[in-house]
C-alpha cells in the first residue's frame, strides 16, 4: 500500500465523533490530574508522632507474638493428628 497525495481516506461521521470525544476526554482527564497534583502539593505533610509510632509498633509486635503462639498450637495439634492417623493404620 502506498500513501501519497492522491490517497483517499474516508472517515464516517461516527468515527470522527469517537476520535473527538476521546481527545476531549483525555484533555479533561489530564487537566483534572494536574489540578489534583497542585492541590496535593499544597497540603501539609502528615507527621507521625512518636506516641503513634510506638503504639503501632507495639500492636504489630503483639500481633506477631500471637501469631507465633497460634502456629505452635497448630503444630502440636498436627503432631497429635499424625500420631492418631499412624495408630489407625496399624
Buried (B, 14 or more C-beta within 10 A) or exposed (E): EEEEEEEEEEEEEEEEEEEEEEEEEEEEEEEEEEEEEEEEEEEEEEEEEEEEEEEEEEEEEEEEEEEEEEEEEEEEEEEEEEEEEEEEEE
